């Protein structure tokens, strides 16, 4: 009996490790298969993996195909696409008036002679010539002359001195100095300085953040007819940001800005008429303002025009025109228009143009 136990014991010991090793291999293999399947799912289907920062979250292949077609169409004869300034906290150079005709050599020489006598108007005119593009462009000299005129109390030169500090043109960026010169110009009634100073107080650029001061400067600039300030003031009334929630006031300021050609304001006037916010609902009048903004390249207004033609709001339904405006809006990156075109491409209901 003792011999049988001795022979059976080693047999059990040799078989058990073999059995355990085989089982662990199976478990490991199953885990590898699960992990591989999960990785395939993530790469193929998860909406965040492999997505560029500019790609829509729901970018299905059809969606991306539509977007690619529209981009190619825009590049080969569609409307020019006006990209937004990525530095949204900076004043836009498109807000500037048209560039003046460069001065002749004789005019430059005459103004230089007057500038040497510390004539602030001569310094300012010469500075603007050096500031703008052309054969005489010299940002550092422009800043020097703006500053000289500004120190003599020239309001426009004070604004431009602040702007140079703001945009690092001819001098390093210094928003504390920019705010100081904007303040001087704003105190003299310069509307451009008042508007920019309001943005400084709104965002805390170079000055402590002060929403109430921002509102006051927005109002001063708006009351003097600055279209950007009028539009911003309209938004504040609409959103009740430092002002009573007054949609009638919002509409009034949007319209004043829109009448001066501000496309953002024109779009919002159209929205107010379409939805009856701050004014009696009037889809036909909404179409008028959407069209004004759309013709300036406003993507939101172009989408709204497409939608109005699509559903017959304020105009007879016209699927061909609806598609045209949807395409224009989509070519400028409007996600609502891209979504409509994607859905219609998938269903095959998009009309041919």
HUFEN-V332397 format. One record per pair of residues at least 24 apart in sequence whose C-alpha atoms are under 10 Angstrom apart, sorted by the first residue. I is the first residue (numbers start at 1). GAP is how many residues later the second one is. If there is no record, write none. Layout:
i = [I	I]
gap = [GAP	GAP]
This chain:
i = [54	56	56	56	56	58	59	59	60	61	62	62	62	62	62	63	63	63	63	63	63	63	63	64	64	65	65	66	66	66	66	66	66	66	66	66	67	67	67	67	67	67	67	67	67	67	68	69	69	70	70	70	70	70	70	70	70	70	71	71	71	71	71	71	72	73	73	73	74	74	74	74	74	75	78	78	78	79	79	79	79	79	80	80	80	80	81	81	81	81	81	81	81	81	82	82	82	82	82	83	83	83	84	89	89	89	89	90	90	90	90	90	91	91	91	91	91	91	92	93	95	95	96	98	99	99	99	99	99	99	100	100	100	100	100	101	101	101	101	102	102	102	102	102	102	102	102	102	103	103	103	103	103	103	104	104	104	105	105	108	115	115	115	118	118	118	118	119	119	119	120	120	120	120	120	120	120	120	120	120	120	121	121	121	121	121	121	122	123	123	123	123	123	123	124	124	124	124	124	124	124	124	125	125	127	127	128	128	131	131	131	131	138	138	139	139	139	139	139	140	140	140	140	141	141	142	142	142	143	143	143	143	144	144	147	150	150	150	151	153	153	153	154	154	154	155	155	155	155	155	155	155	155	155	155	156	156	156	156	156	156	156	156	156	156	157	157	157	158	158	158	158	158	158	158	158	159	159	159	159	159	159	159	159	159	159	159	160	160	160	161	162	162	162	163	163	163	166	166	166	174	174	175	175	175	175	175	176	176	176	176	177	177	178	178	178	179	179	179	180	180	186	186	186	189	189	189	190	190	190	191	191	191	191	191	191	191	191	191	191	191	192	192	192	192	193	193	194	194	194	194	194	194	194	194	195	195	195	195	195	195	195	195	195	195	196	196	196	197	198	199	199	211	211	212	212	212	214	215	215	215	216	222	222	222	223	225	225	225	226	226	226	227	227	227	227	227	227	227	227	227	227	227	228	228	228	228	228	228	228	229	229	229	230	230	230	230	230	230	230	231	231	231	231	231	231	231	231	231	231	232	232	232	233	234	234	235	235	238	238	246	246	247	247	247	247	247	248	248	248	248	249	249	250	250	250	251	251	251	252	252	255	258	258	258	259	261	261	261	262	262	262	263	263	263	263	263	263	263	263	263	263	263	264	264	264	264	264	264	264	264	265	265	265	266	266	266	266	266	266	266	267	267	267	267	267	267	267	267	267	267	268	268	268	269	270	270	270	271	271	274	274	274	274	282	282	283	283	283	283	283	284	284	284	284	285	286	286	287	287	287	288	294	294	294	297	297	297	298	298	298	298	299	299	299	299	299	299	299	299	299	299	299	299	299	300	300	300	300	300	300	300	300	300	301	301	301	302	302	302	302	302	302	302	302	303	303	303	303	303	303	303	303	303	303	304	304	304	305	306	307	307	307	319	319	319	319	320	320	320	320	321	321	322	322	323	323	323	323	324	324	324]
gap = [279	277	279	282	283	281	280	283	282	281	279	280	281	283	284	275	276	277	278	279	280	282	283	274	278	277	280	261	264	265	272	273	275	276	277	279	260	263	264	265	266	268	271	272	274	275	263	258	262	257	258	259	260	261	262	263	268	271	256	257	259	260	261	262	259	254	255	258	253	254	256	257	258	256	249	250	253	216	218	249	252	253	217	248	251	252	216	217	218	247	248	250	251	252	214	215	216	217	250	214	249	250	248	110	111	114	116	73	76	77	106	109	72	75	76	104	105	108	75	74	97	133	96	34	29	30	32	33	34	35	28	29	32	33	34	28	31	32	33	26	27	28	30	31	32	33	34	35	25	26	27	31	32	33	25	31	32	30	31	28	30	33	34	27	30	31	34	29	30	33	25	26	27	28	29	30	31	32	33	34	37	25	28	31	33	35	36	27	24	25	26	27	31	34	24	25	26	30	32	33	34	36	24	32	30	33	29	32	29	33	38	39	31	32	25	29	30	31	32	24	29	30	31	29	30	27	28	29	25	26	27	28	26	27	34	31	34	35	30	31	32	35	30	31	34	26	27	29	30	31	32	33	34	35	38	26	28	29	30	32	33	34	35	36	37	24	25	28	24	25	26	27	28	30	32	35	24	25	26	27	31	32	33	34	35	37	38	25	32	33	24	31	34	35	29	30	33	30	39	40	31	32	25	29	30	31	32	24	29	30	31	29	30	27	28	29	26	27	28	26	27	31	34	35	31	32	35	30	31	34	26	27	29	30	31	32	33	34	35	36	38	29	34	36	37	24	28	24	25	26	27	28	30	32	35	24	25	26	27	31	32	33	34	35	37	25	32	33	24	31	30	33	30	31	29	30	31	28	26	27	28	26	31	34	35	30	31	32	35	30	31	34	26	27	28	29	30	31	32	33	34	35	38	26	29	30	32	34	36	37	24	25	28	24	25	26	27	28	32	35	24	25	26	27	31	32	33	34	35	37	25	32	33	24	31	34	30	33	39	40	31	32	25	29	30	31	32	24	29	30	31	29	30	27	28	29	26	27	28	26	27	34	31	34	35	30	31	32	35	30	31	34	26	27	28	29	30	31	32	33	34	35	38	26	29	30	32	34	35	36	37	24	25	28	24	25	26	27	28	32	35	24	25	26	27	31	32	33	34	35	37	25	32	33	24	31	34	35	30	33	30	34	39	40	31	32	25	29	30	31	32	24	29	30	31	29	27	28	26	27	28	26	31	34	35	31	32	35	30	31	34	36	26	27	28	29	30	31	32	33	34	35	36	37	38	26	29	30	32	33	34	35	36	37	24	28	33	24	25	26	27	28	30	32	35	24	25	26	27	31	32	33	34	35	37	25	32	33	24	31	29	30	33	31	32	33	34	30	31	32	33	30	32	28	29	27	28	29	30	27	28	29]
